């Protein structure tokens, strides 16, 4: 029992020693980088808590959403119209396909 306890203690001491060696090496590297100014990060001003809460600008958000919504919807409809592959008149079909139109549906008058 005593031997197993000593083995466990020895293993624990070895792990602690390895941890300390690793930390010492990291500290040495960090100090060397600080003295050589390799690390270009430095704290200019510590963080502070804002004095008043941040609130959304409701009027600006509404105006921007209306403008962007209008522009996107107009752009979408123009793109859909540009990409549409339909014939609106018999002449369009004859010109595009190069064949005569045999029948058409008369337009309704409103």
C-alpha positions as CSV (number, residue, x, y, z in Angstrom):
1,X,0.0,0.0,0.0
2,X,2.8,2.4,1.0
3,X,4.6,1.6,-2.3
4,X,1.5,2.3,-4.4
5,X,0.9,5.6,-2.5
6,X,4.5,6.6,-3.2
7,X,4.2,5.7,-6.9
8,X,1.0,7.9,-7.1
9,X,2.8,10.7,-5.3
10,X,5.8,10.4,-7.6
11,X,3.6,10.4,-10.7
12,X,1.8,13.5,-9.4
13,X,5.0,15.3,-8.7
14,X,6.4,14.4,-12.1
15,X,3.2,15.9,-13.8
16,X,3.5,19.0,-11.7
17,X,7.2,19.4,-12.6
18,X,6.4,19.1,-16.3
19,X,3.7,21.7,-15.9
20,X,6.1,24.1,-14.2
21,X,8.8,23.5,-16.8
22,X,6.2,24.3,-19.6
23,X,5.0,27.4,-17.8
24,X,8.5,28.6,-17.2
25,X,9.4,28.2,-20.8
26,X,6.3,30.1,-21.9
27,X,7.1,32.9,-19.5
28,X,10.7,33.1,-20.8
29,X,9.4,33.3,-24.4
30,X,6.9,35.9,-23.4
31,X,9.5,38.0,-21.6
32,X,11.9,37.7,-24.6
33,X,9.1,38.9,-27.0
34,X,8.3,41.8,-24.7
35,X,12.0,43.0,-24.5
36,X,12.4,42.6,-28.3
37,X,9.0,44.4,-29.0
38,X,7.9,41.5,-31.2
39,X,4.4,41.6,-29.9
40,X,2.8,44.8,-31.3
41,X,-0.2,44.7,-29.0
42,X,-0.6,47.1,-26.2
43,X,-3.5,48.5,-24.2
44,X,-4.0,52.1,-25.1
45,X,-7.0,52.7,-22.8
46,X,-8.7,50.3,-20.5
47,X,-12.3,49.4,-21.1
48,X,-15.0,51.5,-19.4
49,X,-18.7,51.0,-18.8
50,X,-20.9,53.4,-20.9
51,X,-22.5,56.2,-19.0
52,X,-25.9,55.9,-20.8
53,X,-27.5,52.9,-22.5
54,X,-27.3,52.4,-26.2
55,X,-30.7,52.8,-27.9
56,X,-31.7,52.0,-31.5
57,X,-32.4,54.9,-33.9
58,X,-35.9,53.9,-34.8
59,X,-36.6,56.6,-37.4
60,X,-33.3,56.0,-39.2
61,X,-34.0,52.2,-39.2
62,X,-37.5,52.7,-40.6
63,X,-36.3,55.1,-43.4
64,X,-33.4,52.8,-44.4
65,X,-35.7,49.7,-44.5
66,X,-38.3,51.6,-46.7
67,X,-35.6,52.8,-49.1
68,X,-33.7,49.5,-49.3
69,X,-37.0,47.5,-49.6
70,X,-38.1,49.7,-52.5
71,X,-34.8,49.5,-54.3
72,X,-34.6,45.7,-53.8
73,X,-38.1,45.1,-55.0
74,X,-37.7,47.3,-58.1
75,X,-34.4,45.6,-58.9
76,X,-36.0,42.2,-58.4
77,X,-38.9,43.0,-60.7
78,X,-36.6,44.4,-63.4
79,X,-34.4,41.3,-63.2
80,X,-37.5,39.0,-63.4
81,X,-38.8,40.9,-66.4
82,X,-35.4,40.8,-68.1
83,X,-35.0,37.0,-67.5
84,X,-38.6,36.2,-68.6
85,X,-38.7,34.1,-71.7
86,X,-42.3,34.8,-72.8
87,X,-43.9,36.1,-76.0
88,X,-46.5,38.9,-75.6
89,X,-47.4,39.3,-79.2
90,X,-47.7,37.0,-82.2
91,X,-45.1,39.1,-84.1
92,X,-42.6,38.5,-81.3
93,X,-43.0,34.7,-81.7
94,X,-42.8,34.8,-85.5
95,X,-39.6,37.0,-85.3
96,X,-37.9,35.0,-82.6
97,X,-38.8,31.5,-83.7
98,X,-38.9,32.0,-87.5
99,X,-42.2,30.1,-87.9
100,X,-45.7,31.5,-88.7
101,X,-48.3,31.7,-85.9
102,X,-51.3,29.6,-86.6
103,X,-53.7,30.7,-83.9
104,X,-53.9,33.4,-81.2
105,X,-56.2,34.3,-78.4
106,X,-57.9,37.7,-78.9
107,X,-57.0,40.4,-76.3
108,X,-59.7,41.4,-73.9
109,X,-60.7,45.0,-73.8
110,X,-61.1,46.5,-70.4
